[in-house]
Amino acid sequence: MWQNLVVGLIVIVAAASLVWRYLPAGWRRKAGQLHPSLAPSEGSACGGCSACGGDSCSDTRKS
């Protein structure tokens, strides 16, 4: 019984995360106006990949 509830909760959270990730940026900004914790972060101009460690996406590339 508890396993089904926990698995269901995990699936719901994963589905919500997936939907949120692929929402258009305009919709995410509007959601941020409703509640500040839903706003996209200020510094994330790119897609948020892990390659943005400072050398591939940044304006100040390391030499």
C-alpha positions as CSV (number, residue, x, y, z in Angstrom):
1,M,0.0,0.0,0.0
2,W,2.6,2.5,1.1
3,Q,4.9,1.5,-1.8
4,N,2.2,2.4,-4.3
5,L,1.6,5.8,-2.7
6,V,5.4,6.6,-2.7
7,V,5.9,5.4,-6.3
8,G,2.8,7.4,-7.4
9,L,4.2,10.5,-5.7
10,I,7.5,10.1,-7.3
11,V,5.9,9.7,-10.7
12,I,3.8,12.8,-10.2
13,V,6.8,14.9,-9.2
14,A,8.8,13.6,-12.1
15,A,6.0,14.4,-14.6
16,A,5.5,17.9,-13.2
17,S,9.3,18.5,-13.5
18,L,9.3,17.3,-17.1
19,V,6.3,19.5,-18.0
20,W,7.9,22.5,-16.2
21,R,11.2,22.0,-18.0
22,Y,9.6,22.1,-21.5
23,L,7.1,25.0,-20.8
24,P,7.7,28.0,-23.0
25,A,9.7,30.7,-21.3
26,G,6.8,33.2,-21.5
27,W,4.6,30.9,-19.5
28,R,7.3,30.3,-16.9
29,R,7.7,34.1,-16.5
30,K,4.0,34.5,-16.1
31,A,4.1,31.8,-13.4
32,G,6.8,33.8,-11.7
33,Q,4.5,36.8,-11.5
34,L,2.0,34.6,-9.7
35,H,4.5,33.3,-7.2
36,P,8.2,34.4,-7.0
37,S,9.5,30.8,-6.3
38,L,8.2,29.8,-9.7
39,A,10.2,32.4,-11.6
40,P,13.1,31.3,-13.8
41,S,16.5,32.1,-12.3
42,E,18.1,35.4,-13.3
43,G,21.4,34.0,-14.6
44,S,20.0,31.2,-16.8
45,A,20.1,32.7,-20.2
46,C,21.0,29.4,-21.9
47,G,19.3,26.1,-21.6
48,G,20.9,25.2,-18.3
49,C,23.1,22.4,-19.6
50,S,26.0,21.2,-17.5
51,A,28.5,22.4,-20.0
52,C,28.2,26.0,-18.7
53,G,31.0,25.6,-16.2
54,G,32.6,28.8,-17.4
55,D,34.4,27.7,-20.5
56,S,31.9,26.9,-23.2
57,C,28.8,29.1,-22.7
58,S,30.2,32.0,-20.8
59,D,31.2,35.4,-22.3
60,T,34.4,35.3,-20.3
61,R,36.1,32.2,-21.6
62,K,39.1,30.7,-19.9
63,S,42.3,30.9,-21.9
